[in-house]
Amino acid sequence: MLHSLPPKYIIAHLRVDPSTFSHLVSRLDSTAVDVFHPPSGRPQLSVCVQLAIDLIRFGHYENAASVLLRAQRFGVSPGTVLNATRRVMSAILRWEADEIRWPTAIERQACARESEERYGCEGCVGAVDGTTIPFTYAPSVDPWCFFDRHKRYNVNLLIACDWDLRITNLVQGFTGAVPDTVVLATAPWRAQPELYFSYGEYLVGDKGMLGSERVLLPHKGPAAYIRANRNYNSQHERRQISAEKVIGVLKGRFGSFKEL
């Protein structure tokens, strides 16, 4: 049914354009044969249908992402919807090392050159920012560990990106009760900067992070009103906003990031 719709309607339902959807189906079919075509030969829905179920769930939140509604829409059981979600996610996670990777020395030099030419930020190779993924309901196990200062249950994410808005590093696994500074301290590029940066290279982060020679922050307090520092903060913001854009694009494209 979805294939018969105009592209804009397909994008509204699946949150990706038809060509991207076709590419994902082809890649899943070729890289996860054991998941979608197991040796047991047990029948399951086509890769195309399973991916469509998942994308519609990822693109919505609260009642719109209900398992029962997805099952009714596709004429399958709720268990089939859950199994499709698990299969597609397990297959996509195999691509993590290829899709989320730290830039090479040559790529970092290109990022630093662009930053210097456009904003005067010599050595700046990327931006970093944190966000949270809220839960609709409190977790059944140790819910207080997920309760944050905004009185919501969620998990923490720390995202680093380059100037093409490509995610280069992702730190996850921390609950909402964990301070952002703790999450930042565990980032691999902070723990072992010599493996991730060349001399003089750094990221730009927001004012709530831990500053260092590899993570430059904006000036705060009275120092922010000094003319030279105001100019620095302005250029810093123009670079750091890249990470905020990445988070905004993710949550805007896939509504499930707004509330799981």
N, C-alpha and C positions, 0 to 999 in steps of 0.2 A: 504494500500500500504506500509506504513512504517513497518508493522509487518513482511513483507516478505523480508526486507532488512537485510543484515548482521549487527551484533551489532555495528561495528565501524561506519557504515553509519547512524544508528539510533542515535548514540551519536553525530555525526556531525550535524544532523538535529535538534534534540530535546535538545542537551546539557546535557543529562542524559543517563545512561545506561538503558537497557530494564527492569531490575529488579526494579530499582528506579522508572521508569515510571509506572510500574504495581502497586507498592506500593502507589504511589501518587493517581492513579485512584481509588484504593480501599479505601484509606482514605478519599478522597473527596466524594466518593459515600456514605460512612457511616456517615460522620460528617456534611454534608451539604445537607441533604435530602430535606429541604425546599427550597434550592437554585436550585438544579438540578431536583427535582421532586416536583414542587409546587402543592398545593391542587387544583389549577385551572385546572391542567391537560393539560396546554398548551404545545404542543409538542416543543421540542428543540433537538439540537444535543446531541449525547451521551457524557458522561463525558470524555471518552477517546479522542474523536475528539476535544472537547472544550479545554482540557488540551494540546493536541498537537498543536493546533492553538496558544495558549498562549506561550508555551515553544519556539516555533519557533520565535515568535515575541520577546520574552525576550532575545533570543540568538543572535539577530542581531540588528544592528542599522543603522541609516540613511535610504537610499532607500530600503535596504534589509528587513527592518521591516515594510514596507509600508502596510497599511491596504488593499489597492487595490490588491497588489500582494498576500497577504495571502488569500483574498477572491477568487481570481482567482485560486489559487493552490488547495483550498479545495472545489471549486465549490459552494460557498455560497455568500451571499450578504455582502457588507462592514458593514452593520448594525449588521449582525450576528457575524462577527468577533469582533466588539466592545462589543456586549452583552456577548460573551463568555469570553472576557478579564475581564469584570466587575464581572461576576459570579465567575470565578476562583479566582480572587484576593480577593473578599469578603470572599470566603470560606477559603482560605489560611490564611488570617489575623486572623481567629479564633484560629489558632494554635500558635499565637505569644507568649502568656504567657507560653506555654509548651516548645517551642523551644528556645526562647531567655529568659533565666532566670539567675539570679545571683547565683553563686555557694554557696552551703551550707558551714557551718563552717568546716565540715570534708573534703569537696572537696577543700576548700581553704588551709587547712593544708597540703594536698597532693601536691598541686601546690607549696606551699612555701618550702616544703621539697625537691622537685625536683630542684627548683631554687638554693637552698643552696648547694645541693650535686654536681650539675653540673657546677654552675657558681659562687658560693659563694655569691649569692644574698639572704640573709636571710630575710624572710618575704614577698618576691615578689610573688604575687598571680595572676598576669595577666599583659597584655599590653594594651595600648590605643593609638589610632591614628585617625586623621581626614581625610576626603576626600570630594570631591565634585562630584556631578552628573550633568554634563553639559546638557543644552538644545540645540536642533538643531536650534530652532528659539526663538526670544525674546517673553516672555509672553505678552499676550494682556492687562493684568492689572498690572499697576505699574512695568514696566520692569526694571526701574532703581534700584529697591530693590534687583534684582537678579544679577546685574552686579558686578563682582568681580575685584580684582586687576590684574587678567590675561586677562581682557577684554572679559570675557565670561559670559553668563547667566547660572546660576546653583543654586543648593541647597546644603547645608552643611550637612554632616553626621559625627557623632563621634561614633566610634566603639571600644568597649572593648572586649577582648577575653582571653581565658585561653591557656594553652600550648598544648591543643589538637586542637587548632584553632577553637574552638567553641565560637560563639558570645555570650557573657554574658550580654551585655547591648548595647542599641542603642539609641542615641539622635538624633532626626530629627525634621524637622519643621522650620529650619532656612534658610533664603535665602543666596545667595552667597555673598551679601554685608556685612553680619554679620561677625565680626572677630572670629577667632577660639577660642580666649580666652573667648568670651561671650558664645559661644556654650558650652565650657567646664564648665563654671561657673554654668550652669543650669543642669548639669548631676546630677541625684539623689544621686549617691554615693559620689559626692562632697558636695552637699547641706546638706546631712545627713549621714556623714561617719560612725557614731556610729551604724547605721542599716546595714551597708554593710561590715564593716571590724572589725576584732578582733584586739587586741593590737599588734602593730608592723607590721601589714600588709599594703601593698601598691601596687600601679600599677607603671609601667614605661611608660613614655611618651616621645614624641620628644621635641626638644629644643624650638619649637615655642609655647609651651603650658604654662599654669600657673602652676608653681611648688608649692608643698605643702608637708606636711608630708605624704600625701596619694598618691601623684603623684611625683615621683622622675624623674628629668630631667638630661641629660648629662651636663658636664661642658662645658662652652663656653668661647670664648676669650682667653686671655693669660693663664687662669687657666687650659685650656684644654691641655697645653703643659707640665705641671708638670707630672713627671713620674707616681706617684700614681694615678693621675686623668686620665692619658691616659689608665691605666689598668682598672679603673672603667668605663670609657667611652666604652672600648672594650666589657666588660661583659654586660654593659647596652644595647649596640646595639644588642648583640646576643639575648637578651630577648625581646627587643622592636620590633624587626623585625617580631615577630609573628603576631602583628597587621597589619603590612604592607603586610604580606603573605595573611592574610584573605581578605584584600581589593583586592589584586592582583588576588586571586582565584575567587572572586565574579565577578570582571570585565573581567577576562579571560574566565570564564564559560558563563556568560550572558552579551553579548556585549551591551545590552541596557543601562547598567550602564555607558558605555563610552559616550553615548549621547542619551538623550531621545527625 
